[in-house]
């Protein structure tokens, strides 16, 4: 019998790319970490964990994390096909808010009058990391975007922080550097608006998107007027710059409508609901520098439904608040059955998030 020599062994690069990344279960990864230090080091990197779950994650790996009370703050993990339990005595604005999720990591935030504290937490492994305090504070519902910058293999947060009564600044947190830094935010300060309502962040391509509805006041010839305006704020993660995208042409600021963002087939879509007119429209943003929109669906004559979605791949988890449960739909089912769409209430944003179970560690 021929004896195997060291030269007959498979190179680790081949094992890593062709075998380890295709292991079907998270438990197999845990066992492989015990082989040697080299394997444990490689299998613990964020790059591997991202590659593994992108190749192997199924719809059943997605769960709902719900915060039910303010003090103490218990979290419950719920399968998306179950009815969501509800605590009628829960305070709608919990002391700890669930603000975002990405790659199996959930971002939690606690607020006081001086600063905000963020925690990255993996609900599956229970590992957590407390981030440095922000240089300012957050109001409930202020925008927070959680994304992965593949150019430097780094998890990052972008958020708008109030560092004074009238000053609104943008800050980016780098997980690799474990620090915050301020970037330019070219739009109006908070004191220029009576009220600003932000949607949860939607990540598509290399950008993070938010819908923004703000109310301004004016006094013309002694007559007081309050007007509302809606737009989309886009944050480019490569250039770390903000720009404003107008809603599709024809949506007047005097119309009573609400818009929500969702990713369908890898493209950013805007769902617009006219609640008084009982109309619904679905628009897709075209590729290119001009931010043009094309209408892909329109319906009328149906009462609006208050629902919110989380998209993953080619399916969406749709929360129907009438029966308090999620439905998993493909894109065709969504466009046929969910004709009216509106942004979720702030308390829903603060108390629940959909995440995928992975082994990504918040401490790397």
Secondary structure as the mmCIF struct_conf table of DSSP 4:
data_model
#
loop_
_struct_conf.conf_type_id
_struct_conf.id
_struct_conf.beg_label_comp_id
_struct_conf.beg_label_asym_id
_struct_conf.beg_label_seq_id
_struct_conf.end_label_comp_id
_struct_conf.end_label_asym_id
_struct_conf.end_label_seq_id
HELX_LH_PP_P HELX_LH_PP_P1 UNK A 2 UNK A 4
HELX_RH_3T_P HELX_RH_3T_P1 UNK A 6 UNK A 8
BEND BEND1 UNK A 9 UNK A 9
HELX_LH_PP_P HELX_LH_PP_P2 UNK A 10 UNK A 11
HELX_RH_AL_P HELX_RH_AL_P1 UNK A 12 UNK A 18
TURN_TY1_P TURN_TY1_P1 UNK A 19 UNK A 19
HELX_RH_3T_P HELX_RH_3T_P2 UNK A 20 UNK A 22
BEND BEND2 UNK A 24 UNK A 24
HELX_RH_AL_P HELX_RH_AL_P2 UNK A 26 UNK A 32
TURN_TY1_P TURN_TY1_P2 UNK A 33 UNK A 34
BEND BEND3 UNK A 35 UNK A 35
HELX_RH_AL_P HELX_RH_AL_P3 UNK A 37 UNK A 43
TURN_TY1_P TURN_TY1_P3 UNK A 44 UNK A 44
BEND BEND4 UNK A 45 UNK A 45
HELX_RH_AL_P HELX_RH_AL_P4 UNK A 46 UNK A 56
HELX_RH_3T_P HELX_RH_3T_P3 UNK A 59 UNK A 61
STRN STRN1 UNK A 62 UNK A 67
BEND BEND5 UNK A 70 UNK A 72
STRN STRN2 UNK A 75 UNK A 79
TURN_TY1_P TURN_TY1_P4 UNK A 80 UNK A 81
BEND BEND6 UNK A 82 UNK A 82
STRN STRN3 UNK A 83 UNK A 83
HELX_LH_PP_P HELX_LH_PP_P3 UNK A 84 UNK A 85
TURN_TY1_P TURN_TY1_P5 UNK A 88 UNK A 89
BEND BEND7 UNK A 90 UNK A 90
BEND BEND8 UNK A 92 UNK A 93
BEND BEND9 UNK A 95 UNK A 95
STRN STRN4 UNK A 96 UNK A 102
TURN_TY1_P TURN_TY1_P6 UNK A 103 UNK A 104
STRN STRN5 UNK A 105 UNK A 111
BEND BEND10 UNK A 113 UNK A 114
STRN STRN6 UNK A 116 UNK A 121
TURN_TY1_P TURN_TY1_P7 UNK A 123 UNK A 125
STRN STRN7 UNK A 128 UNK A 130
HELX_LH_PP_P HELX_LH_PP_P4 UNK A 131 UNK A 134
BEND BEND11 UNK A 135 UNK A 136
STRN STRN8 UNK A 137 UNK A 137
TURN_TY1_P TURN_TY1_P8 UNK A 140 UNK A 141
STRN STRN9 UNK A 144 UNK A 149
TURN_TY1_P TURN_TY1_P9 UNK A 150 UNK A 153
STRN STRN10 UNK A 154 UNK A 162
BEND BEND12 UNK A 163 UNK A 166
STRN STRN11 UNK A 168 UNK A 174
TURN_TY1_P TURN_TY1_P10 UNK A 175 UNK A 178
STRN STRN12 UNK A 179 UNK A 183
BEND BEND13 UNK A 187 UNK A 187
HELX_RH_3T_P HELX_RH_3T_P4 UNK A 190 UNK A 192
BEND BEND14 UNK A 194 UNK A 194
STRN STRN13 UNK A 195 UNK A 198
HELX_LH_PP_P HELX_LH_PP_P5 UNK A 199 UNK A 201
STRN STRN14 UNK A 202 UNK A 204
TURN_TY1_P TURN_TY1_P11 UNK A 205 UNK A 206
STRN STRN15 UNK A 207 UNK A 220
TURN_TY1_P TURN_TY1_P12 UNK A 221 UNK A 222
STRN STRN16 UNK A 223 UNK A 236
TURN_TY1_P TURN_TY1_P13 UNK A 237 UNK A 240
STRN STRN17 UNK A 241 UNK A 246
HELX_LH_PP_P HELX_LH_PP_P6 UNK A 247 UNK A 248
TURN_TY1_P TURN_TY1_P14 UNK A 249 UNK A 250
TURN_TY1_P TURN_TY1_P15 UNK A 253 UNK A 254
BEND BEND15 UNK A 255 UNK A 255
STRN STRN18 UNK A 257 UNK A 264
TURN_TY1_P TURN_TY1_P16 UNK A 265 UNK A 266
STRN STRN19 UNK A 267 UNK A 274
TURN_TY1_P TURN_TY1_P17 UNK A 275 UNK A 278
STRN STRN20 UNK A 279 UNK A 285
HELX_LH_PP_P HELX_LH_PP_P7 UNK A 286 UNK A 286
BEND BEND16 UNK A 287 UNK A 288
TURN_TY1_P TURN_TY1_P18 UNK A 289 UNK A 290
STRN STRN21 UNK A 293 UNK A 300
BEND BEND17 UNK A 301 UNK A 302
STRN STRN22 UNK A 307 UNK A 312
TURN_TY1_P TURN_TY1_P19 UNK A 313 UNK A 314
STRN STRN23 UNK A 315 UNK A 320
TURN_TY1_P TURN_TY1_P20 UNK A 321 UNK A 324
STRN STRN24 UNK A 325 UNK A 330
HELX_RH_AL_P HELX_RH_AL_P5 UNK A 331 UNK A 337
HELX_LH_PP_P HELX_LH_PP_P8 UNK A 343 UNK A 345
HELX_RH_AL_P HELX_RH_AL_P6 UNK A 346 UNK A 351
STRN STRN25 UNK A 352 UNK A 356
TURN_TY1_P TURN_TY1_P21 UNK A 362 UNK A 363
#
